[in-house]
Amino acid sequence: MSAEPAPTASPATTRPEGPATPRPEDEVVGICRDLIRIDTSNYGDGSGPGERAAAEHVMGLLTEVGWDPELVESAPGRASVLLRIPGTDPDRGALVVHGHTDVVPAEAADWSVDPFAGQIRDGMVWGRGAVDMKDMDAMILALVRDMGRTGWRPARDLVVAFLADEEAGGHFGAHWLVDHRPEVFAGATEAISEVGGYSVEIDGRRVYLLQTAEKGLAWLRLLAEGTAGHGSQVNEDNAVTRLAGAIHRIGAHAWPMHLTGTVRQLLTGVAELTGTTFDPEDPEGIARLVDALGPAKKFVGATLRTGANPTQLNAGYKANVIPGAASGAVDLRPVPGEEAAARAMIAELAGPGVRIEALHEDAGIEAPFEGHLVDAMIAAVDAFDPGAQVLPYMLSAGTDNKALGRLGITGYGFVPLRLPADMDFPGMFHGVDERVPIDALQFGTRVLERLLRTC
């Protein structure tokens, strides 16, 4: 395949005549609400609506201001949108700025609002995707539209991508593009996306958590076989019993603590802010430092060690019939670098007679908390929240940065949101009544603009 550049364009460099051109922060809330209203629920089995409608909406927002993006379908309805914008310094490596347009499903009966109405209430935008991650999609769109209207350009080439299927592993989105359209990312060296850059309060001081690492992931299917028979008879080759034992051992296993460089940097920073010390050999002290992170401890606490959770079970068709096979699923999240050892431990815990198949696997990633891009992110936050601290952290989940990492692109999570100290922001991800403060969206848009102008 030839290395052709991603679509680009050269819109006018002067502001249009007529009404004053809206600022990006004036548009971001409306764009976010409109994206939420497009149901892009991803059930992981191909039964959802797909991302085509959202992709067409994004295409319209971009072409309206003079850009010429490309819509790519990896399968019917599974659509991503791509655009390359030349920067002021073409000699530097390109920056990928990406978001995903799919969302996890929402059970409307559990919500206090319609999850796909994009409602504004209590100074927040409510709806599925408000934080994961149509808020960032809206910020990117507002800024790219402003570039199209006014002609300003980023410091370096931008590869802008709105991707399909992140919530089910990116088979139809980021991974598909890396496998089939790698030329889209030609020359890119770094990327920014979701689940980082949001604020927490530590000992009365606002701290922004920059996501510099992600745990690995392996979604595994366990398959046990046995001898089928009547439920009233003695059966010493019961597939359900064999699978249940494997699932119990895996779920009950105590994984040892393993603190990576990112986690150590974070805990050292928290210790300095709280006036305590970080001792990597003191589990109780580490637990106190994690607790000091408030709601963010849900993410951070899961990064201290590899973890594995049984998530599904399937066996039999009648109460008095012993089935000949049983299956289950396990969500394995290894600390970066421990992927092979973690898989070996799962096999040992599963025991004989249980076969393990990989449904999806991605290696962990860990990027340095240093360099020009990191310095630019810190400076962008400081420009709008002077004196706030920025610390690195590892995400216990995963993003499309894992796929880009296969091309040697270093990924960071940076959605800069200044949040209320008591807001359980991590709980919003895949949660009920997902919502994002309007002023946080506007703040994030200003910070992101500063970053793209200077990074």
RASULFEN-V931720 format. One record per residue. N is the residue number from 1. RES is the residue in one letter. SS is DSSP state (2 for helix, 1 for strand, 0 for the rest). OMEGA is omega as a letter, one per 30 degrees, with the letter a starting at -180 (NA if undefined). NEAR is the number of other C-alpha atoms within 8 Angstrom. Layout:
# RASULFEN-V931720
[[N	RES	SS	OMEGA	NEAR] [N	RES	SS	OMEGA	NEAR]]
This chain:
# RASULFEN-V931720
[[1	M	0	a	2] [2	S	0	a	4] [3	A	0	l	6] [4	E	0	l	6] [5	P	0	l	8] [6	A	0	a	12] [7	P	0	l	10] [8	T	0	l	11] [9	A	0	l	8] [10	S	0	a	7] [11	P	0	a	10] [12	A	0	a	10] [13	T	0	l	9] [14	T	0	l	7] [15	R	0	a	9] [16	P	0	l	7] [17	E	0	l	5] [18	G	0	a	4] [19	P	0	a	4] [20	A	0	l	5] [21	T	0	a	7] [22	P	0	l	6] [23	R	0	l	7] [24	P	2	a	13] [25	E	2	l	12] [26	D	2	a	8] [27	E	2	a	10] [28	V	2	a	15] [29	V	2	l	13] [30	G	2	l	7] [31	I	2	l	11] [32	C	2	a	14] [33	R	2	a	12] [34	D	2	l	9] [35	L	2	l	10] [36	I	2	a	15] [37	R	0	l	9] [38	I	0	a	9] [39	D	0	l	7] [40	T	0	a	12] [41	S	1	a	12] [42	N	0	a	17] [43	Y	0	l	10] [44	G	0	a	8] [45	D	0	l	6] [46	G	0	a	7] [47	S	0	a	7] [48	G	0	a	10] [49	P	0	a	9] [50	G	0	a	14] [51	E	0	a	14] [52	R	2	a	10] [53	A	2	l	8] [54	A	2	l	11] [55	A	2	l	14] [56	E	2	l	9] [57	H	2	l	8] [58	V	2	l	10] [59	M	2	l	12] [60	G	2	l	8] [61	L	2	a	10] [62	L	2	a	14] [63	T	2	l	10] [64	E	0	a	7] [65	V	0	l	10] [66	G	0	l	12] [67	W	0	l	12] [68	D	0	a	10] [69	P	0	l	13] [70	E	1	l	10] [71	L	1	a	11] [72	V	1	l	8] [73	E	1	l	9] [74	S	1	l	9] [75	A	1	a	7] [76	P	0	l	6] [77	G	0	a	9] [78	R	1	a	14] [79	A	1	l	18] [80	S	1	l	15] [81	V	1	a	14] [82	L	1	l	14] [83	L	1	l	13] [84	R	1	a	13] [85	I	1	l	12] [86	P	0	l	11] [87	G	0	a	11] [88	T	0	l	9] [89	D	0	a	8] [90	P	0	a	9] [91	D	0	a	4] [92	R	0	l	7] [93	G	0	a	11] [94	A	1	l	12] [95	L	1	l	13] [96	V	1	l	13] [97	V	1	a	12] [98	H	1	l	13] [99	G	1	l	13] [100	H	1	a	12] [101	T	0	l	15] [102	D	0	l	14] [103	V	1	l	12] [104	V	0	a	10] [105	P	0	l	8] [106	A	0	l	8] [107	E	0	a	6] [108	A	2	a	8] [109	A	2	a	5] [110	D	2	a	6] [111	W	0	l	10] [112	S	0	l	6] [113	V	0	l	10] [114	D	0	a	10] [115	P	0	a	12] [116	F	0	l	10] [117	A	0	a	11] [118	G	0	a	14] [119	Q	0	l	10] [120	I	1	l	8] [121	R	1	l	7] [122	D	0	l	4] [123	G	0	a	8] [124	M	1	l	10] [125	V	1	a	15] [126	W	1	l	16] [127	G	0	l	16] [128	R	0	a	17] [129	G	0	a	11] [130	A	0	l	15] [131	V	0	a	13] [132	D	0	f	11] [133	M	0	a	13] [134	K	2	l	15] [135	D	2	l	13] [136	M	2	l	12] [137	D	2	a	14] [138	A	2	l	13] [139	M	2	a	14] [140	I	2	a	10] [141	L	2	a	13] [142	A	2	a	14] [143	L	2	l	11] [144	V	2	l	9] [145	R	2	l	12] [146	D	2	l	12] [147	M	2	a	10] [148	G	2	a	15] [149	R	2	a	15] [150	T	2	l	11] [151	G	0	l	12] [152	W	0	a	8] [153	R	0	l	10] [154	P	0	a	13] [155	A	0	a	11] [156	R	0	l	15] [157	D	0	l	16] [158	L	1	l	13] [159	V	1	a	17] [160	V	1	a	11] [161	A	1	l	12] [162	F	1	a	13] [163	L	1	l	15] [164	A	0	l	16] [165	D	0	l	16] [166	E	2	a	14] [167	E	2	l	10] [168	A	2	l	9] [169	G	0	l	7] [170	G	0	a	14] [171	H	0	a	10] [172	F	0	a	13] [173	G	0	a	15] [174	A	2	a	15] [175	H	2	l	12] [176	W	2	l	12] [177	L	2	l	11] [178	V	2	a	12] [179	D	2	a	7] [180	H	2	a	6] [181	R	0	a	8] [182	P	2	a	10] [183	E	2	l	10] [184	V	2	a	10] [185	F	2	a	9] [186	A	0	l	8] [187	G	0	a	6] [188	A	1	a	12] [189	T	1	a	10] [190	E	1	a	12] [191	A	1	l	14] [192	I	1	l	13] [193	S	1	a	17] [194	E	0	l	13] [195	V	0	l	10] [196	G	0	l	13] [197	G	0	a	13] [198	Y	1	a	14] [199	S	1	l	13] [200	V	1	l	14] [201	E	1	l	11] [202	I	1	l	13] [203	D	0	l	7] [204	G	0	a	5] [205	R	1	a	8] [206	R	1	a	10] [207	V	1	l	12] [208	Y	1	a	13] [209	L	1	l	13] [210	L	1	a	14] [211	Q	1	a	15] [212	T	1	a	15] [213	A	1	l	13] [214	E	1	l	15] [215	K	0	l	17] [216	G	0	l	16] [217	L	1	l	15] [218	A	1	l	12] [219	W	1	a	12] [220	L	1	l	13] [221	R	1	l	12] [222	L	1	a	13] [223	L	1	l	13] [224	A	1	l	14] [225	E	1	l	11] [226	G	0	a	10] [227	T	0	l	11] [228	A	0	l	10] [229	G	1	a	10] [230	H	1	a	8] [231	G	0	a	8] [232	S	0	a	5] [233	Q	0	l	6] [234	V	0	a	4] [235	N	0	a	7] [236	E	0	l	4] [237	D	0	a	7] [238	N	0	a	14] [239	A	2	a	14] [240	V	2	l	11] [241	T	2	a	7] [242	R	2	l	12] [243	L	2	a	16] [244	A	2	l	8] [245	G	2	l	9] [246	A	2	a	12] [247	I	2	l	11] [248	H	2	a	8] [249	R	2	l	10] [250	I	2	a	13] [251	G	2	a	9] [252	A	2	a	6] [253	H	0	l	6] [254	A	0	a	4] [255	W	0	a	7] [256	P	0	l	6] [257	M	1	l	7] [258	H	0	a	8] [259	L	0	l	11] [260	T	0	l	9] [261	G	2	l	6] [262	T	2	a	14] [263	V	2	l	13] [264	R	2	l	10] [265	Q	2	l	11] [266	L	2	a	11] [267	L	2	l	12] [268	T	2	l	10] [269	G	2	l	9] [270	V	2	l	12] [271	A	2	l	12] [272	E	2	a	9] [273	L	2	a	10] [274	T	2	l	8] [275	G	0	l	6] [276	T	0	l	7] [277	T	0	l	7] [278	F	0	l	10] [279	D	0	a	7] [280	P	0	l	8] [281	E	0	a	4] [282	D	0	a	7] [283	P	2	a	7] [284	E	2	l	6] [285	G	2	l	9] [286	I	2	l	12] [287	A	2	l	8] [288	R	2	l	8] [289	L	2	l	12] [290	V	2	l	12] [291	D	2	a	8] [292	A	0	l	10] [293	L	0	l	12] [294	G	2	a	10] [295	P	2	a	11] [296	A	2	a	11] [297	K	2	l	11] [298	K	2	l	8] [299	F	2	a	11] [300	V	2	a	13] [301	G	2	a	8] [302	A	0	a	10] [303	T	0	a	14] [304	L	0	a	12] [305	R	1	l	12] [306	T	0	l	16] [307	G	1	l	9] [308	A	1	l	10] [309	N	1	l	9] [310	P	1	a	11] [311	T	1	a	8] [312	Q	1	l	7] [313	L	1	l	8] [314	N	1	l	7] [315	A	1	l	9] [316	G	0	l	10] [317	Y	0	a	6] [318	K	0	a	5] [319	A	0	a	7] [320	N	0	l	7] [321	V	1	l	11] [322	I	1	a	12] [323	P	0	l	15] [324	G	0	a	11] [325	A	1	l	13] [326	A	1	a	15] [327	S	1	l	12] [328	G	1	l	14] [329	A	1	l	12] [330	V	1	l	13] [331	D	1	a	12] [332	L	1	l	12] [333	R	1	a	13] [334	P	0	l	15] [335	V	0	a	15] [336	P	0	a	13] [337	G	0	a	8] [338	E	0	a	9] [339	E	2	a	12] [340	A	2	l	7] [341	A	2	a	7] [342	A	2	l	10] [343	R	2	l	8] [344	A	2	l	8] [345	M	2	l	8] [346	I	2	l	9] [347	A	2	l	9] [348	E	2	l	7] [349	L	2	a	9] [350	A	2	l	13] [351	G	0	a	8] [352	P	0	l	4] [353	G	0	l	7] [354	V	1	a	13] [355	R	1	a	7] [356	I	1	l	9] [357	E	1	l	8] [358	A	1	l	9] [359	L	1	l	8] [360	H	1	l	9] [361	E	1	l	9] [362	D	1	l	9] [363	A	0	l	11] [364	G	0	l	15] [365	I	1	l	11] [366	E	1	a	10] [367	A	0	a	9] [368	P	0	l	6] [369	F	0	a	8] [370	E	0	l	7] [371	G	0	a	7] [372	H	2	a	7] [373	L	2	l	8] [374	V	2	l	9] [375	D	2	a	9] [376	A	2	l	11] [377	M	2	l	10] [378	I	2	a	9] [379	A	2	l	8] [380	A	2	l	12] [381	V	2	a	12] [382	D	2	a	10] [383	A	2	a	8] [384	F	2	l	9] [385	D	0	a	7] [386	P	0	l	7] [387	G	0	l	5] [388	A	0	a	11] [389	Q	1	l	7] [390	V	1	l	9] [391	L	1	l	11] [392	P	1	l	13] [393	Y	1	l	14] [394	M	1	l	15] [395	L	1	l	13] [396	S	0	l	11] [397	A	0	a	9] [398	G	0	l	11] [399	T	0	l	9] [400	D	0	l	11] [401	N	2	l	14] [402	K	2	l	13] [403	A	2	a	12] [404	L	2	l	14] [405	G	2	l	11] [406	R	0	l	8] [407	L	0	a	8] [408	G	0	l	7] [409	I	0	a	12] [410	T	1	a	11] [411	G	1	l	14] [412	Y	1	l	16] [413	G	1	a	13] [414	F	0	l	13] [415	V	0	a	13] [416	P	0	a	15] [417	L	1	l	11] [418	R	0	a	9] [419	L	0	l	10] [420	P	0	a	5] [421	A	0	a	7] [422	D	0	a	4] [423	M	0	l	7] [424	D	0	a	8] [425	F	0	l	8] [426	P	2	l	9] [427	G	2	l	8] [428	M	2	a	12] [429	F	0	a	9] [430	H	0	a	9] [431	G	0	l	7] [432	V	0	a	8] [433	D	0	l	12] [434	E	0	a	14] [435	R	1	l	12] [436	V	1	l	12] [437	P	1	l	10] [438	I	2	a	10] [439	D	2	l	7] [440	A	2	l	11] [441	L	2	a	15] [442	Q	2	l	12] [443	F	2	a	13] [444	G	2	l	13] [445	T	2	l	16] [446	R	2	l	11] [447	V	2	a	13] [448	L	2	l	12] [449	E	2	l	9] [450	R	2	a	9] [451	L	2	a	11] [452	L	2	l	10] [453	R	2	a	9] [454	T	2	a	8] [455	C	0	NA	10]]
